[in-house]
């Protein structure tokens, strides 16, 4: 397990079933091992699942996720006051969700982003 709690921190878990968490603003979490989980909870955080059947979750304001084919993506959309407006879950390779492409939630739908 790897954790980054400061602003713009980076956490990487490279082993199978590893977990990476970034909780600071602009933080990045990457799970590169098979079945790994990456979570970004800070403002504009980014979570990447690059291993086989991994999962990436972004719960902070303007958070984003990406993953390899077959990975699960979870997104939360928040208002400026932090209120949860929408949530979404999907699988890379289904419903037009592309591999290795960042997505954020906008009006309840995943949209491509930088």
DRENPA-3360 file (N, C-alpha, C; in nm, 2 decimals, always signed):
BEGIN
1 = XXXXXXXX = +0.08/-0.12/+0.00/+0.00/+0.00/+0.00/+0.09/+0.12/+0.00 ~ +0.04/+0.23/-0.07/+0.11/+0.35/-0.08/+0.02/+0.47/-0.06 ~ +0.06/+0.57/+0.02/-0.03/+0.68/+0.05/+0.05/+0.81/+0.04 ~ -0.02/+0.91/-0.03/+0.04/+1.04/-0.04/-0.07/+1.14/+0.02 ~ -0.04/+1.21/+0.12/-0.14/+1.30/+0.18/-0.12/+1.45/+0.16 ~ -0.01/+1.49/+0.11/+0.02/+1.63/+0.09/-0.03/+1.67/-0.05 ~ -0.04/+1.80/-0.07/-0.08/+1.85/-0.20/+0.02/+1.81/-0.31 ~ -0.04/+1.77/-0.42/+0.04/+1.73/-0.54/+0.13/+1.60/-0.51;
9 = XXXXXXXX = +0.09/+1.53/-0.41/+0.16/+1.41/-0.38/+0.13/+1.30/-0.47 ~ +0.22/+1.20/-0.48/+0.20/+1.08/-0.57/+0.22/+0.95/-0.50 ~ +0.12/+0.86/-0.52/+0.13/+0.73/-0.45/+0.12/+0.63/-0.56 ~ +0.21/+0.53/-0.56/+0.21/+0.42/-0.66/+0.22/+0.29/-0.59 ~ +0.13/+0.20/-0.63/+0.13/+0.06/-0.58/+0.16/-0.03/-0.70 ~ +0.27/-0.10/-0.70/+0.31/-0.17/-0.82/+0.29/-0.32/-0.81 ~ +0.26/-0.37/-0.69/+0.24/-0.52/-0.67/+0.10/-0.56/-0.69 ~ +0.07/-0.68/-0.72/-0.06/-0.73/-0.74/-0.14/-0.71/-0.61;
17 = XXXXXXXX = -0.27/-0.67/-0.63/-0.36/-0.64/-0.52/-0.32/-0.52/-0.44 ~ -0.23/-0.44/-0.49/-0.18/-0.32/-0.42/-0.28/-0.21/-0.42 ~ -0.27/-0.11/-0.33/-0.36/+0.00/-0.31/-0.28/+0.13/-0.30 ~ -0.32/+0.23/-0.38/-0.25/+0.36/-0.38/-0.36/+0.46/-0.35 ~ -0.33/+0.55/-0.26/-0.42/+0.66/-0.22/-0.36/+0.79/-0.22 ~ -0.41/+0.89/-0.28/-0.37/+1.03/-0.28/-0.48/+1.11/-0.23 ~ -0.46/+1.18/-0.12/-0.57/+1.26/-0.05/-0.55/+1.41/-0.06 ~ -0.43/+1.46/-0.10/-0.41/+1.60/-0.11/-0.46/+1.66/-0.25;
25 = XXXXXXXX = -0.47/+1.79/-0.25/-0.51/+1.86/-0.37/-0.41/+1.83/-0.49 ~ -0.46/+1.79/-0.60/-0.38/+1.77/-0.72/-0.30/+1.64/-0.71 ~ -0.33/+1.55/-0.61/-0.26/+1.43/-0.59/-0.28/+1.33/-0.70 ~ -0.19/+1.23/-0.72/-0.21/+1.13/-0.82/-0.18/+0.99/-0.75 ~ -0.27/+0.90/-0.78/-0.26/+0.76/-0.73/-0.26/+0.67/-0.85 ~ -0.16/+0.58/-0.85/-0.15/+0.48/-0.96/-0.14/+0.34/-0.90 ~ -0.22/+0.25/-0.95/-0.21/+0.11/-0.91/-0.17/+0.03/-1.04 ~ -0.05/-0.01/-1.05/+0.00/-0.07/-1.17/+0.00/-0.23/-1.17;
33 = XXXXXXXX = -0.02/-0.28/-1.05/-0.02/-0.43/-1.04/-0.16/-0.48/-1.07 ~ -0.17/-0.61/-1.10/-0.30/-0.67/-1.13/-0.39/-0.66/-1.01 ~ -0.51/-0.63/-1.04/-0.62/-0.62/-0.94/-0.60/-0.51/-0.83 ~ -0.51/-0.42/-0.87/-0.48/-0.30/-0.78/-0.59/-0.20/-0.78 ~ -0.59/-0.11/-0.67/-0.69/-0.01/-0.66/-0.62/+0.13/-0.64 ~ -0.66/+0.23/-0.71/-0.61/+0.36/-0.69/-0.72/+0.45/-0.66 ~ -0.70/+0.54/-0.56/-0.80/+0.63/-0.51/-0.74/+0.77/-0.50 ~ -0.81/+0.87/-0.55/-0.77/+1.01/-0.54/-0.89/+1.08/-0.48;
41 = XXXXXXXX = -0.88/+1.14/-0.36/-0.99/+1.20/-0.29/-0.97/+1.35/-0.28 ~ -0.86/+1.41/-0.32/-0.84/+1.55/-0.31/-0.89/+1.63/-0.43 ~ -0.89/+1.76/-0.42/-0.93/+1.85/-0.53/-0.85/+1.83/-0.65 ~ -0.91/+1.80/-0.76/-0.85/+1.78/-0.89/-0.75/+1.66/-0.88 ~ -0.78/+1.56/-0.80/-0.69/+1.44/-0.79/-0.71/+1.35/-0.91 ~ -0.61/+1.27/-0.94/-0.62/+1.17/-1.05/-0.58/+1.03/-1.01 ~ -0.66/+0.94/-1.05/-0.64/+0.80/-1.02/-0.63/+0.72/-1.15 ~ -0.53/+0.63/-1.15/-0.50/+0.55/-1.27/-0.49/+0.40/-1.23;
49 = XXXXXXXX = -0.56/+0.32/-1.30/-0.55/+0.17/-1.28/-0.49/+0.12/-1.41 ~ -0.36/+0.08/-1.40/-0.29/+0.04/-1.52/-0.26/-0.11/-1.52 ~ -0.30/-0.18/-1.42/-0.28/-0.33/-1.42/-0.41/-0.40/-1.46 ~ -0.40/-0.53/-1.48/-0.51/-0.62/-1.52/-0.62/-0.61/-1.42 ~ -0.74/-0.58/-1.46/-0.86/-0.58/-1.38/-0.85/-0.49/-1.26 ~ -0.78/-0.38/-1.27/-0.77/-0.28/-1.16/-0.89/-0.19/-1.15 ~ -0.89/-0.10/-1.05/-1.00/-0.01/-1.03/-0.94/+0.13/-0.99 ~ -1.00/+0.23/-1.04/-0.96/+0.37/-1.01/-1.08/+0.45/-0.97;
57 = XXXXXXXX = -1.06/+0.52/-0.86/-1.17/+0.60/-0.80/-1.13/+0.74/-0.78 ~ -1.21/+0.84/-0.82/-1.18/+0.98/-0.79/-1.31/+1.04/-0.72 ~ -1.29/+1.09/-0.60/-1.41/+1.14/-0.52/-1.39/+1.29/-0.49 ~ -1.28/+1.35/-0.53/-1.27/+1.49/-0.50/-1.33/+1.58/-0.61 ~ -1.34/+1.71/-0.58/-1.39/+1.80/-0.67/-1.31/+1.81/-0.80 ~ -1.37/+1.79/-0.91/-1.30/+1.79/-1.04/-1.19/+1.67/-1.05 ~ -1.22/+1.56/-0.99/-1.13/+1.45/-0.99/-1.14/+1.38/-1.13 ~ -1.04/+1.29/-1.16/-1.05/+1.22/-1.29/-0.99/+1.08/-1.27;
65 = XXXXXXXX = -1.03/+0.99/-1.36/-0.98/+0.85/-1.35/-0.95/+0.80/-1.50 ~ -0.86/+0.70/-1.50/-0.84/+0.63/-1.63/-0.79/+0.49/-1.60 ~ -0.80/+0.40/-1.70/-0.76/+0.27/-1.67/-0.73/+0.19/-1.80 ~ -0.68/+0.08/-1.79/-0.66/-0.02/-1.90/-0.79/-0.09/-1.93 ~ -0.80/-0.15/-2.05/-0.91/-0.23/-2.09/-0.95/-0.33/-1.98 ~ -1.08/-0.33/-1.94/-1.13/-0.42/-1.84/-1.13/-0.36/-1.70 ~ -1.06/-0.25/-1.68/-1.06/-0.19/-1.54/-1.19/-0.12/-1.51 ~ -1.22/-0.11/-1.38/-1.34/-0.03/-1.33/-1.30/+0.11/-1.30;
73 = XXXXXXXX = -1.39/+0.20/-1.34/-1.37/+0.34/-1.30/-1.49/+0.39/-1.22 ~ -1.46/+0.47/-1.12/-1.56/+0.53/-1.03/-1.54/+0.68/-1.02 ~ -1.64/+0.75/-1.04/-1.63/+0.90/-1.04/-1.74/+0.96/-0.95 ~ -1.70/+1.07/-0.88/-1.80/+1.15/-0.80/-1.79/+1.29/-0.86 ~ -1.91/+1.35/-0.88/-1.92/+1.49/-0.92/-1.97/+1.57/-0.80 ~ -1.89/+1.68/-0.78/-1.92/+1.76/-0.66/-1.95/+1.91/-0.71 ~ -2.04/+1.97/-0.63/-2.06/+2.12/-0.65/-1.94/+2.19/-0.59 ~ -1.94/+2.33/-0.61/-1.84/+2.41/-0.56/-1.83/+2.41/-0.41;
81 = XXXXXXXX = -1.94/+2.38/-0.34/-1.95/+2.37/-0.20/-1.92/+2.23/-0.14 ~ -1.88/+2.14/-0.23/-1.85/+2.00/-0.19/-1.96/+1.90/-0.19 ~ -2.08/+1.95/-0.22/-2.20/+1.86/-0.22/-2.19/+1.76/-0.33 ~ -2.22/+1.64/-0.30/-2.22/+1.53/-0.41/-2.34/+1.55/-0.50 ~ -2.31/+1.57/-0.63/-2.42/+1.59/-0.72/-2.46/+1.47/-0.80 ~ -2.35/+1.39/-0.84/-2.37/+1.27/-0.92/-2.26/+1.17/-0.89 ~ -2.29/+1.04/-0.92/-2.19/+0.94/-0.91/-2.20/+0.85/-1.04 ~ -2.09/+0.79/-1.07/-2.09/+0.71/-1.20/-1.99/+0.59/-1.18;
89 = XXXXXXXX = -2.02/+0.48/-1.24/-1.93/+0.37/-1.24/-1.93/+0.31/-1.38 ~ -1.82/+0.26/-1.43/-1.81/+0.20/-1.56/-1.69/+0.11/-1.57 ~ -1.69/+0.04/-1.69/-1.58/-0.05/-1.72/-1.51/+0.00/-1.85 ~ -1.38/+0.01/-1.84/-1.31/+0.05/-1.96/-1.33/-0.05/-2.07 ~ -1.36/+0.00/-2.19/-1.39/-0.09/-2.30/-1.54/-0.11/-2.33 ~ -1.62/-0.07/-2.24/-1.77/-0.08/-2.25/-1.83/+0.06/-2.26 ~ -1.94/+0.07/-2.32/-2.01/+0.20/-2.33/-1.93/+0.32/-2.37 ~ -1.84/+0.30/-2.47/-1.76/+0.40/-2.53/-1.65/+0.46/-2.43;
97 = XXXXXXXX = -1.62/+0.39/-2.32/-1.51/+0.43/-2.23/-1.38/+0.38/-2.29 ~ -1.29/+0.47/-2.32/-1.16/+0.43/-2.39/-1.05/+0.40/-2.29 ~ -0.97/+0.31/-2.32/-0.85/+0.28/-2.24/-0.75/+0.39/-2.24 ~ -0.68/+0.41/-2.13/-0.57/+0.51/-2.12/-0.62/+0.65/-2.15 ~ -0.74/+0.68/-2.12/-0.80/+0.81/-2.14/-0.86/+0.86/-2.00 ~ -0.82/+0.98/-1.96/-0.88/+1.03/-1.84/-1.02/+1.08/-1.86 ~ -1.11/+1.05/-1.76/-1.25/+1.09/-1.76/-1.28/+1.16/-1.62 ~ -1.36/+1.26/-1.63/-1.42/+1.33/-1.52/-1.57/+1.33/-1.53;
105 = XXXXXXXX = -1.64/+1.35/-1.43/-1.79/+1.35/-1.44/-1.84/+1.49/-1.45 ~ -1.93/+1.51/-1.56/-1.99/+1.64/-1.58/-2.14/+1.62/-1.61 ~ -2.22/+1.68/-1.53/-2.37/+1.66/-1.54/-2.41/+1.52/-1.54 ~ -2.34/+1.44/-1.46/-2.37/+1.30/-1.44/-2.32/+1.20/-1.54 ~ -2.24/+1.25/-1.64/-2.19/+1.17/-1.75/-2.04/+1.18/-1.75 ~ -1.97/+1.07/-1.78/-1.82/+1.08/-1.80/-1.78/+1.15/-1.93 ~ -1.69/+1.24/-1.91/-1.64/+1.32/-2.03/-1.48/+1.31/-2.03 ~ -1.43/+1.30/-2.15/-1.28/+1.30/-2.16/-1.22/+1.43/-2.12;
113 = XX = -1.10/+1.42/-2.05/-1.03/+1.54/-2.00/-0.88/+1.51/-2.01 ~ -0.81/+1.62/-1.99/-0.66/+1.61/-1.99/-0.61/+1.55/-1.86;
% end
